[in-house]
Amino acid sequence: MTLTLPRGAMIIAVLACDPSGTLGNQGTLPWQLPQELRFFRALVQGHPLIMGRKTYESLPRRLPDRPYYVFSRQNSFKPSNVHVFSSLKAFQENRPSGALFFMIGGAEITDLFAKANLLDYAILSHIHATYKGEVHVNLDFLKAWKHTCFYNSKIFDVLCYTYPGGDLNSQALKGNGF
Ligand SMILES: NC(=O)c1ccc[n+]([C@@H]2O[C@H](COP(=O)([O-])OP(=O)(O)OC[C@H]3O[C@@H](n4cnc5c(N)ncnc54)[C@H](OP(=O)(O)O)[C@@H]3O)[C@@H](O)[C@H]2O)c1
């Protein structure tokens, strides 16, 4: 799976949710969808990842060769090789310039970045079936965004959302070998 992404400093949200916005269940994903997971891994390959502490702790294993930027207010949370930020202000003051970041959730950190208008694009896997879960993402911020459908299947569709004024389109993501 090869992807061509826009160059330059930007933050792209990558999430998967069901029709009710369900994102997580008891510290893990509510579903097991290998194809969606493959898409996610290929998309974020090699790029710095931003996430909340709960999402970090939900990862079955660390994806290698990339910086991790994790939000936590706990002073005792200091995993090795992880940049921990105790606030959005701390992140903005210390993030490297020029990098393309993927913000991979969860719901709390998505809300934080959406409210601060820090997201340039969002790539969302809309899963068709409904799942049980207590973590729901608020996607209201996407209502004014343009979107194009990049992939569809019986199980999930992938939509690319562009911040008003942005220029990512599904062509930029073609050729990923779905
Ligand atoms: N379907 C998907 O695409 C997807 C993606 C990601 C995660 N998930 C699932 O979603 C669930 C986790 O999501 P979540 O919304 O509960 O948690 P989360 O967003 O991953 O993490 C929340 C944590 O982030 C820290 N935090 C929040 N705001 C902060 C701020 N302003 N400054 C510093 N730190 C801040 C706090 O950590 P401390 O408590 O340490 O202070 C908070 O408890 C899991 O079930 C996971 O599997 C699903």
The ligand as a Gaussian input file, in Angstrom:
#p B3LYP/6-31G(d) Opt

LIG

0 1
 N      -11.510000       3.931000      16.597000
 C      -10.444000       4.708000      16.584000
 O      -10.037000       5.245000      15.549000
 C       -9.717000       4.951000      17.880000
 C       -8.596000       5.784000      17.888000
 C       -7.954000       6.017000      19.113000
 C       -8.438000       5.441000      20.262000
 N       -9.530000       4.634000      20.199000
 C      -10.104000       4.080000      21.444000
 O      -10.582000       5.192000      22.211000
 C      -10.378000       4.944000      23.606000
 C       -9.483000       6.033000      24.194000
 O       -9.992000       7.325000      23.889000
 P      -10.349000       8.422000      25.020000
 O      -11.091000       9.530000      24.386000
 O      -10.991000       7.723000      26.175000
 O       -8.905000       8.883000      25.537000
 P       -7.665000       9.601000      24.805000
 O       -8.142000      10.783000      24.051000
 O       -6.846000       8.595000      24.083000
 O       -6.799000      10.033000      26.071000
 C       -7.365000      10.839000      27.079000
 C       -6.256000      11.279000      28.009000
 O       -5.467000      12.306000      27.383000
 C       -4.971000      13.187000      28.362000
 N       -5.442000      14.525000      28.073000
 C       -6.668000      14.934000      27.637000
 N       -6.716000      16.265000      27.454000
 C       -5.479000      16.734000      27.788000
 C       -4.895000      18.019000      27.819000
 N       -5.593000      19.136000      27.457000
 N       -3.616000      18.133000      28.205000
 C       -2.891000      17.040000      28.564000
 N       -3.399000      15.784000      28.558000
 C       -4.678000      15.633000      28.174000
 C       -5.479000      12.680000      29.716000
 O       -4.486000      11.766000      30.179000
 P       -4.200000      11.520000      31.746000
 O       -5.425000      10.859000      32.292000
 O       -2.975000      10.653000      31.766000
 O       -3.952000      12.899000      32.333000
 C       -6.737000      11.921000      29.314000
 O       -7.139000      10.954000      30.255000
 C       -9.787000       3.554000      23.678000
 O      -10.844000       2.624000      23.844000
 C       -9.123000       3.352000      22.327000
 O       -9.007000       1.983000      21.965000
 C      -10.171000       4.386000      19.037000

